[in-house]
Amino acid sequence: MPLAIIANQTPIINPDEASKGAQFIRTCNQQDIPIVFLHNVTGFMVGSKAEHAAIIKKGAQFVSAVSCSKVPHISVILGASYGAGNYAMCGRSYRPRFLFTWPTGRCSVMGAEQLSGVMAQVEANSAKNKGVVLKPDEVEARIQRLRKEVDRDSSCYRTSGTVLDDGIIDPLDTRDVLGICLEIVQRPQIQGSTGHRALARI
């Protein structure tokens, strides 16, 4: 059985990788080949160099290819799976047939350090607008508190505990789990009888 695998070599998707990913997904759909996504992604490349290389256009094409794909998708979160990178790699929002996480997997809008820094800045600006001046030690305490919250909420145990994936798997069992899933997705779809009518006894 043919199978396509899309994995992240580096945690950041650059313009060329996004374009290649979109073309690969379209090819898989033309050939009816299921796709396995192996996540370790923190997002798309940012900056003027990436923008000049059309990261927005190519990234949108990648995400669009995933969202329009009709072949079965199976996702495994190996490491990070953050933000738009999660969408591009067929995260929960894109309804893969199966989504598993390794014990090292993390799923969030951003990494703990980046998100806690952004949220601390938002809180500091809000306090400033209200005329409250935060002391540096208060700001640091907020950053540490937010970092702990994000670490806790992005852990694989939290995502599995809230049924955002199909379970945590031992990395050693990955091949067996994928084999079982591929057997399932290769089976024909169950179809109900089109001419069946309800029987009502009066």
PyRosetta script that sets phi, psi and omega in degrees:
from pyrosetta import init, pose_from_sequence

init()
pose = pose_from_sequence("MPLAIIANQTPIINPDEASKGAQFIRTCNQQDIPIVFLHNVTGFMVGSKAEHAAIIKKGAQFVSAVSCSKVPHISVILGASYGAGNYAMCGRSYRPRFLFTWPTGRCSVMGAEQLSGVMAQVEANSAKNKGVVLKPDEVEARIQRLRKEVDRDSSCYRTSGTVLDDGIIDPLDTRDVLGICLEIVQRPQIQGSTGHRALARI")
pose.set_psi(1, 125.4)
pose.set_omega(1, 176.9)
pose.set_phi(2, -68.8)
pose.set_psi(2, 148.1)
pose.set_omega(2, -178.3)
pose.set_phi(3, -147.2)
pose.set_psi(3, 137.7)
pose.set_omega(3, 176.6)
pose.set_phi(4, -105.7)
pose.set_psi(4, 142.2)
pose.set_omega(4, 177.8)
pose.set_phi(5, -126.6)
pose.set_psi(5, 128.9)
pose.set_omega(5, 173.9)
pose.set_phi(6, -117.7)
pose.set_psi(6, 120.8)
pose.set_omega(6, -178.7)
pose.set_phi(7, -134.5)
pose.set_psi(7, 158.7)
pose.set_omega(7, 179.8)
pose.set_phi(8, -95.3)
pose.set_psi(8, 120.5)
pose.set_omega(8, 175.3)
pose.set_phi(9, -77.6)
pose.set_psi(9, -41.4)
pose.set_omega(9, 174.2)
pose.set_phi(10, -119.2)
pose.set_psi(10, 156.9)
pose.set_omega(10, -176.8)
pose.set_phi(11, -73.5)
pose.set_psi(11, -6.7)
pose.set_omega(11, -179.1)
pose.set_phi(12, -115.3)
pose.set_psi(12, 129.6)
pose.set_omega(12, 179.5)
pose.set_phi(13, -86.2)
pose.set_psi(13, 119.4)
pose.set_omega(13, 178.9)
pose.set_phi(14, -95.3)
pose.set_psi(14, 171.8)
pose.set_omega(14, -175.2)
pose.set_phi(15, -56.8)
pose.set_psi(15, -43.4)
pose.set_omega(15, -179.3)
pose.set_phi(16, -65.1)
pose.set_psi(16, -40.1)
pose.set_omega(16, 178.4)
pose.set_phi(17, -64.8)
pose.set_psi(17, -39.5)
pose.set_omega(17, 179.3)
pose.set_phi(18, -63.3)
pose.set_psi(18, -43.7)
pose.set_omega(18, 179.5)
pose.set_phi(19, -64.6)
pose.set_psi(19, -44.0)
pose.set_omega(19, 178.9)
pose.set_phi(20, -62.8)
pose.set_psi(20, -42.3)
pose.set_omega(20, 179.2)
pose.set_phi(21, -61.8)
pose.set_psi(21, -43.5)
pose.set_omega(21, 179.9)
pose.set_phi(22, -62.4)
pose.set_psi(22, -45.3)
pose.set_omega(22, 179.6)
pose.set_phi(23, -64.3)
pose.set_psi(23, -39.8)
pose.set_omega(23, -179.3)
pose.set_phi(24, -63.9)
pose.set_psi(24, -43.1)
pose.set_omega(24, 179.6)
pose.set_phi(25, -64.0)
pose.set_psi(25, -41.5)
pose.set_omega(25, 178.0)
pose.set_phi(26, -62.5)
pose.set_psi(26, -41.1)
pose.set_omega(26, 178.2)
pose.set_phi(27, -62.5)
pose.set_psi(27, -42.7)
pose.set_omega(27, 178.2)
pose.set_phi(28, -60.4)
pose.set_psi(28, -37.4)
pose.set_omega(28, 179.3)
pose.set_phi(29, -70.4)
pose.set_psi(29, -34.5)
pose.set_omega(29, 177.8)
pose.set_phi(30, -68.9)
pose.set_psi(30, -29.4)
pose.set_omega(30, -177.6)
pose.set_phi(31, -101.0)
pose.set_psi(31, 1.8)
pose.set_omega(31, -178.5)
pose.set_phi(32, 57.4)
pose.set_psi(32, 48.7)
pose.set_omega(32, -178.6)
pose.set_phi(33, -108.5)
pose.set_psi(33, 124.7)
pose.set_omega(33, 177.2)
pose.set_phi(34, -66.4)
pose.set_psi(34, 154.3)
pose.set_omega(34, -175.7)
pose.set_phi(35, -121.0)
pose.set_psi(35, 133.2)
pose.set_omega(35, 171.3)
pose.set_phi(36, -105.9)
pose.set_psi(36, 126.5)
pose.set_omega(36, 178.0)
pose.set_phi(37, -104.9)
pose.set_psi(37, 125.8)
pose.set_omega(37, 176.8)
pose.set_phi(38, -110.8)
pose.set_psi(38, 106.7)
pose.set_omega(38, -172.3)
pose.set_phi(39, -84.7)
pose.set_psi(39, 131.8)
pose.set_omega(39, 159.6)
pose.set_phi(40, -156.6)
pose.set_psi(40, 75.5)
pose.set_omega(40, -168.9)
pose.set_phi(41, -136.7)
pose.set_psi(41, 132.7)
pose.set_omega(41, 177.2)
pose.set_phi(42, -100.9)
pose.set_psi(42, -8.3)
pose.set_omega(42, 177.8)
pose.set_phi(43, 141.5)
pose.set_psi(43, -164.6)
pose.set_omega(43, 179.2)
pose.set_phi(44, -95.7)
pose.set_psi(44, 152.4)
pose.set_omega(44, 177.8)
pose.set_phi(45, -62.0)
pose.set_psi(45, 139.2)
pose.set_omega(45, 177.2)
pose.set_phi(46, -119.7)
pose.set_psi(46, 166.0)
pose.set_omega(46, 178.1)
pose.set_phi(47, 115.9)
pose.set_psi(47, 166.0)
pose.set_omega(47, -174.5)
pose.set_phi(48, -64.5)
pose.set_psi(48, -36.6)
pose.set_omega(48, 179.6)
pose.set_phi(49, -62.9)
pose.set_psi(49, -44.6)
pose.set_omega(49, 178.7)
pose.set_phi(50, -66.4)
pose.set_psi(50, -37.9)
pose.set_omega(50, 179.4)
pose.set_phi(51, -65.6)
pose.set_psi(51, -39.8)
pose.set_omega(51, 177.6)
pose.set_phi(52, -67.2)
pose.set_psi(52, -25.2)
pose.set_omega(52, 177.7)
pose.set_phi(53, -88.6)
pose.set_psi(53, 11.3)
pose.set_omega(53, 174.2)
pose.set_phi(54, 68.8)
pose.set_psi(54, 42.2)
pose.set_omega(54, 179.8)
pose.set_phi(55, -61.8)
pose.set_psi(55, -35.8)
pose.set_omega(55, -178.7)
pose.set_phi(56, -65.3)
pose.set_psi(56, -47.5)
pose.set_omega(56, 179.9)
pose.set_phi(57, -65.0)
pose.set_psi(57, -48.7)
pose.set_omega(57, -176.2)
pose.set_phi(58, -70.3)
pose.set_psi(58, -36.1)
pose.set_omega(58, 175.9)
pose.set_phi(59, -64.8)
pose.set_psi(59, -40.8)
pose.set_omega(59, 177.7)
pose.set_phi(60, -64.9)
pose.set_psi(60, -37.1)
pose.set_omega(60, 177.7)
pose.set_phi(61, -65.2)
pose.set_psi(61, -38.4)
pose.set_omega(61, 178.6)
pose.set_phi(62, -63.9)
pose.set_psi(62, -50.9)
pose.set_omega(62, -179.9)
pose.set_phi(63, -63.1)
pose.set_psi(63, -39.9)
pose.set_omega(63, 178.5)
pose.set_phi(64, -63.5)
pose.set_psi(64, -40.8)
pose.set_omega(64, 179.0)
pose.set_phi(65, -62.0)
pose.set_psi(65, -40.4)
pose.set_omega(65, 178.2)
pose.set_phi(66, -65.5)
pose.set_psi(66, -45.1)
pose.set_omega(66, -176.1)
pose.set_phi(67, -69.3)
pose.set_psi(67, -28.0)
pose.set_omega(67, -179.8)
pose.set_phi(68, -92.1)
pose.set_psi(68, -7.8)
pose.set_omega(68, -177.7)
pose.set_phi(69, -67.3)
pose.set_psi(69, 137.2)
pose.set_omega(69, -179.3)
pose.set_phi(70, -109.4)
pose.set_psi(70, -8.6)
pose.set_omega(70, 178.5)
pose.set_phi(71, -75.0)
pose.set_psi(71, 158.2)
pose.set_omega(71, 179.1)
pose.set_phi(72, -62.4)
pose.set_psi(72, 138.6)
pose.set_omega(72, 177.2)
pose.set_phi(73, -117.0)
pose.set_psi(73, 138.0)
pose.set_omega(73, 172.7)
pose.set_phi(74, -128.0)
pose.set_psi(74, 127.0)
pose.set_omega(74, -178.4)
pose.set_phi(75, -115.7)
pose.set_psi(75, 141.6)
pose.set_omega(75, 173.8)
pose.set_phi(76, -130.8)
pose.set_psi(76, 120.3)
pose.set_omega(76, 178.5)
pose.set_phi(77, -89.5)
pose.set_psi(77, 108.8)
pose.set_omega(77, -177.3)
pose.set_phi(78, -88.1)
pose.set_psi(78, -41.6)
pose.set_omega(78, -178.6)
pose.set_phi(79, -132.2)
pose.set_psi(79, -118.7)
pose.set_omega(79, 179.3)
pose.set_phi(80, -79.8)
pose.set_psi(80, 151.8)
pose.set_omega(80, 171.3)
pose.set_phi(81, -149.4)
pose.set_psi(81, 87.2)
pose.set_omega(81, -170.5)
pose.set_phi(82, -114.5)
pose.set_psi(82, 144.5)
pose.set_omega(82, 168.4)
pose.set_phi(83, 53.2)
pose.set_psi(83, -136.9)
pose.set_omega(83, -177.9)
pose.set_phi(84, -65.6)
pose.set_psi(84, -24.3)
pose.set_omega(84, 175.4)
pose.set_phi(85, -62.1)
pose.set_psi(85, -34.8)
pose.set_omega(85, 177.0)
pose.set_phi(86, -63.2)
pose.set_psi(86, -39.9)
pose.set_omega(86, 177.7)
pose.set_phi(87, -65.6)
pose.set_psi(87, -47.1)
pose.set_omega(87, -178.1)
pose.set_phi(88, -61.2)
pose.set_psi(88, -31.1)
pose.set_omega(88, -178.6)
pose.set_phi(89, -96.5)
pose.set_psi(89, 21.4)
pose.set_omega(89, 175.1)
pose.set_phi(90, 61.4)
pose.set_psi(90, 59.8)
pose.set_omega(90, 174.5)
pose.set_phi(91, -73.7)
pose.set_psi(91, -174.0)
pose.set_omega(91, -174.9)
pose.set_phi(92, -53.4)
pose.set_psi(92, -37.4)
pose.set_omega(92, -177.7)
pose.set_phi(93, -60.8)
pose.set_psi(93, -25.2)
pose.set_omega(93, -177.9)
pose.set_phi(94, -98.3)
pose.set_psi(94, 14.0)
pose.set_omega(94, 170.5)
pose.set_phi(95, 50.1)
pose.set_psi(95, 60.3)
pose.set_omega(95, 172.3)
pose.set_phi(96, -64.9)
pose.set_psi(96, 155.8)
pose.set_omega(96, 179.0)
pose.set_phi(97, -60.8)
pose.set_psi(97, -38.8)
pose.set_omega(97, 177.3)
pose.set_phi(98, -138.3)
pose.set_psi(98, 144.4)
pose.set_omega(98, 176.3)
pose.set_phi(99, -139.4)
pose.set_psi(99, 115.3)
pose.set_omega(99, 179.3)
pose.set_phi(100, -118.1)
pose.set_psi(100, 160.3)
pose.set_omega(100, -179.7)
pose.set_phi(101, -130.5)
pose.set_psi(101, 138.4)
pose.set_omega(101, 170.0)
pose.set_phi(102, -78.4)
pose.set_psi(102, 162.1)
pose.set_omega(102, 177.1)
pose.set_phi(103, -60.5)
pose.set_psi(103, -19.5)
pose.set_omega(103, 178.7)
pose.set_phi(104, -89.4)
pose.set_psi(104, -2.3)
pose.set_omega(104, -175.3)
pose.set_phi(105, -73.4)
pose.set_psi(105, 144.8)
pose.set_omega(105, 176.5)
pose.set_phi(106, -139.4)
pose.set_psi(106, 138.6)
pose.set_omega(106, -178.4)
pose.set_phi(107, -133.0)
pose.set_psi(107, 123.6)
pose.set_omega(107, -176.4)
pose.set_phi(108, -164.3)
pose.set_psi(108, 173.6)
pose.set_omega(108, 175.2)
pose.set_phi(109, -67.9)
pose.set_psi(109, -41.3)
pose.set_omega(109, 177.8)
pose.set_phi(110, -146.4)
pose.set_psi(110, 170.2)
pose.set_omega(110, 173.1)
pose.set_phi(111, -66.3)
pose.set_psi(111, 157.7)
pose.set_omega(111, -175.2)
pose.set_phi(112, -57.2)
pose.set_psi(112, -43.9)
pose.set_omega(112, -177.0)
pose.set_phi(113, -66.4)
pose.set_psi(113, -45.8)
pose.set_omega(113, -179.3)
pose.set_phi(114, -66.1)
pose.set_psi(114, -47.0)
pose.set_omega(114, -176.9)
pose.set_phi(115, -66.3)
pose.set_psi(115, -40.1)
pose.set_omega(115, 179.4)
pose.set_phi(116, -66.0)
pose.set_psi(116, -36.7)
pose.set_omega(116, 176.8)
pose.set_phi(117, -65.4)
pose.set_psi(117, -43.0)
pose.set_omega(117, 178.7)
pose.set_phi(118, -63.6)
pose.set_psi(118, -47.6)
pose.set_omega(118, -178.5)
pose.set_phi(119, -65.3)
pose.set_psi(119, -36.7)
pose.set_omega(119, 177.1)
pose.set_phi(120, -64.2)
pose.set_psi(120, -38.7)
pose.set_omega(120, 178.1)
pose.set_phi(121, -66.2)
pose.set_psi(121, -39.7)
pose.set_omega(121, 177.3)
pose.set_phi(122, -62.4)
pose.set_psi(122, -45.0)
pose.set_omega(122, 178.8)
pose.set_phi(123, -63.9)
pose.set_psi(123, -39.8)
pose.set_omega(123, 179.3)
pose.set_phi(124, -64.6)
pose.set_psi(124, -42.5)
pose.set_omega(124, 178.2)
pose.set_phi(125, -64.6)
pose.set_psi(125, -39.5)
pose.set_omega(125, 178.1)
pose.set_phi(126, -63.2)
pose.set_psi(126, -43.4)
pose.set_omega(126, 178.5)
pose.set_phi(127, -64.1)
pose.set_psi(127, -40.9)
pose.set_omega(127, 179.9)
pose.set_phi(128, -62.8)
pose.set_psi(128, -41.2)
pose.set_omega(128, 178.4)
pose.set_phi(129, -63.8)
pose.set_psi(129, -26.9)
pose.set_omega(129, 178.0)
pose.set_phi(130, -89.0)
pose.set_psi(130, 0.9)
pose.set_omega(130, 179.3)
pose.set_phi(131, 84.3)
pose.set_psi(131, 13.2)
pose.set_omega(131, 179.7)
pose.set_phi(132, -99.9)
pose.set_psi(132, 130.4)
pose.set_omega(132, 178.2)
pose.set_phi(133, -102.4)
pose.set_psi(133, 122.2)
pose.set_omega(133, 179.4)
pose.set_phi(134, -88.5)
pose.set_psi(134, 138.0)
pose.set_omega(134, 176.6)
pose.set_phi(135, -78.2)
pose.set_psi(135, 152.2)
pose.set_omega(135, -179.3)
pose.set_phi(136, -55.4)
pose.set_psi(136, -37.5)
pose.set_omega(136, 179.8)
pose.set_phi(137, -69.7)
pose.set_psi(137, -30.2)
pose.set_omega(137, 175.5)
pose.set_phi(138, -67.8)
pose.set_psi(138, -41.6)
pose.set_omega(138, 178.9)
pose.set_phi(139, -62.5)
pose.set_psi(139, -44.9)
pose.set_omega(139, -180.0)
pose.set_phi(140, -63.8)
pose.set_psi(140, -39.3)
pose.set_omega(140, 178.4)
pose.set_phi(141, -63.5)
pose.set_psi(141, -39.6)
pose.set_omega(141, 177.7)
pose.set_phi(142, -65.4)
pose.set_psi(142, -41.7)
pose.set_omega(142, 178.7)
pose.set_phi(143, -60.6)
pose.set_psi(143, -45.5)
pose.set_omega(143, 180.0)
pose.set_phi(144, -63.4)
pose.set_psi(144, -41.1)
pose.set_omega(144, 179.6)
pose.set_phi(145, -63.8)
pose.set_psi(145, -45.8)
pose.set_omega(145, 179.5)
pose.set_phi(146, -64.7)
pose.set_psi(146, -38.6)
pose.set_omega(146, 179.3)
pose.set_phi(147, -61.5)
pose.set_psi(147, -42.5)
pose.set_omega(147, 178.6)
pose.set_phi(148, -64.2)
pose.set_psi(148, -41.4)
pose.set_omega(148, 179.0)
pose.set_phi(149, -62.3)
pose.set_psi(149, -46.1)
pose.set_omega(149, -178.9)
pose.set_phi(150, -66.3)
pose.set_psi(150, -41.6)
pose.set_omega(150, 176.8)
pose.set_phi(151, -57.4)
pose.set_psi(151, -45.2)
pose.set_omega(151, -179.2)
pose.set_phi(152, -65.6)
pose.set_psi(152, -47.3)
pose.set_omega(152, -174.5)
pose.set_phi(153, -72.8)
pose.set_psi(153, -22.0)
pose.set_omega(153, -178.4)
pose.set_phi(154, -95.7)
pose.set_psi(154, -2.1)
pose.set_omega(154, -177.3)
pose.set_phi(155, -69.3)
pose.set_psi(155, 155.2)
pose.set_omega(155, -179.9)
pose.set_phi(156, -63.2)
pose.set_psi(156, -28.8)
pose.set_omega(156, -179.6)
pose.set_phi(157, -69.7)
pose.set_psi(157, -35.0)
pose.set_omega(157, 177.8)
pose.set_phi(158, -70.7)
pose.set_psi(158, -46.4)
pose.set_omega(158, -178.4)
pose.set_phi(159, -65.3)
pose.set_psi(159, -39.4)
pose.set_omega(159, 176.8)
pose.set_phi(160, -69.6)
pose.set_psi(160, -37.4)
pose.set_omega(160, -179.9)
pose.set_phi(161, -65.4)
pose.set_psi(161, -25.3)
pose.set_omega(161, 178.1)
pose.set_phi(162, -102.2)
pose.set_psi(162, 15.8)
pose.set_omega(162, 176.5)
pose.set_phi(163, 57.2)
pose.set_psi(163, 40.9)
pose.set_omega(163, 175.0)
pose.set_phi(164, -91.9)
pose.set_psi(164, -1.4)
pose.set_omega(164, 172.2)
pose.set_phi(165, -144.7)
pose.set_psi(165, 178.7)
pose.set_omega(165, -178.6)
pose.set_phi(166, -94.5)
pose.set_psi(166, 9.6)
pose.set_omega(166, 174.9)
pose.set_phi(167, 130.8)
pose.set_psi(167, 161.7)
pose.set_omega(167, 175.5)
pose.set_phi(168, -91.6)
pose.set_psi(168, 131.9)
pose.set_omega(168, 179.2)
pose.set_phi(169, -119.1)
pose.set_psi(169, 148.6)
pose.set_omega(169, 174.1)
pose.set_phi(170, -69.0)
pose.set_psi(170, 131.9)
pose.set_omega(170, 179.2)
pose.set_phi(171, -52.7)
pose.set_psi(171, -32.0)
pose.set_omega(171, 179.2)
pose.set_phi(172, -66.3)
pose.set_psi(172, -23.6)
pose.set_omega(172, -178.5)
pose.set_phi(173, -94.5)
pose.set_psi(173, 2.5)
pose.set_omega(173, -173.8)
pose.set_phi(174, -57.3)
pose.set_psi(174, -46.9)
pose.set_omega(174, -178.5)
pose.set_phi(175, -61.3)
pose.set_psi(175, -43.9)
pose.set_omega(175, 179.9)
pose.set_phi(176, -64.3)
pose.set_psi(176, -43.6)
pose.set_omega(176, -179.8)
pose.set_phi(177, -62.9)
pose.set_psi(177, -45.0)
pose.set_omega(177, 178.8)
pose.set_phi(178, -63.3)
pose.set_psi(178, -37.9)
pose.set_omega(178, 177.9)
pose.set_phi(179, -60.8)
pose.set_psi(179, -44.3)
pose.set_omega(179, 178.2)
pose.set_phi(180, -63.1)
pose.set_psi(180, -45.1)
pose.set_omega(180, -179.6)
pose.set_phi(181, -62.8)
pose.set_psi(181, -40.7)
pose.set_omega(181, -180.0)
pose.set_phi(182, -66.7)
pose.set_psi(182, -35.4)
pose.set_omega(182, 174.6)
pose.set_phi(183, -61.6)
pose.set_psi(183, -41.0)
pose.set_omega(183, -178.6)
pose.set_phi(184, -66.3)
pose.set_psi(184, -46.6)
pose.set_omega(184, -175.9)
pose.set_phi(185, -71.8)
pose.set_psi(185, -17.9)
pose.set_omega(185, 178.3)
pose.set_phi(186, -81.0)
pose.set_psi(186, -16.8)
pose.set_omega(186, 179.5)
pose.set_phi(187, -68.1)
pose.set_psi(187, 149.6)
pose.set_omega(187, 178.9)
pose.set_phi(188, -66.1)
pose.set_psi(188, 152.5)
pose.set_omega(188, 179.1)
pose.set_phi(189, -65.6)
pose.set_psi(189, 143.2)
pose.set_omega(189, 175.5)
pose.set_phi(190, -78.2)
pose.set_psi(190, 128.9)
pose.set_omega(190, 178.5)
pose.set_phi(191, -123.8)
pose.set_psi(191, 133.7)
pose.set_omega(191, 177.2)
pose.set_phi(192, -78.0)
pose.set_psi(192, 165.3)
pose.set_omega(192, 178.3)
pose.set_phi(193, -69.8)
pose.set_psi(193, 130.1)
pose.set_omega(193, -177.9)
pose.set_phi(194, -81.6)
pose.set_psi(194, -24.0)
pose.set_omega(194, -176.7)
pose.set_phi(195, -99.8)
pose.set_psi(195, 7.9)
pose.set_omega(195, -176.0)
pose.set_phi(196, -72.8)
pose.set_psi(196, 134.9)
pose.set_omega(196, 176.5)
pose.set_phi(197, -123.5)
pose.set_psi(197, 147.2)
pose.set_omega(197, 178.7)
pose.set_phi(198, -69.5)
pose.set_psi(198, 147.1)
pose.set_omega(198, 177.5)
pose.set_phi(199, -106.8)
pose.set_psi(199, 120.2)
pose.set_omega(199, 179.9)
pose.set_phi(200, -113.4)
pose.set_psi(200, 121.3)
pose.set_omega(200, 177.7)
pose.set_phi(201, -94.7)
pose.set_psi(201, 129.4)
pose.set_omega(201, -179.0)
pose.set_phi(202, -116.9)
pose.dump_pdb("model.pdb")
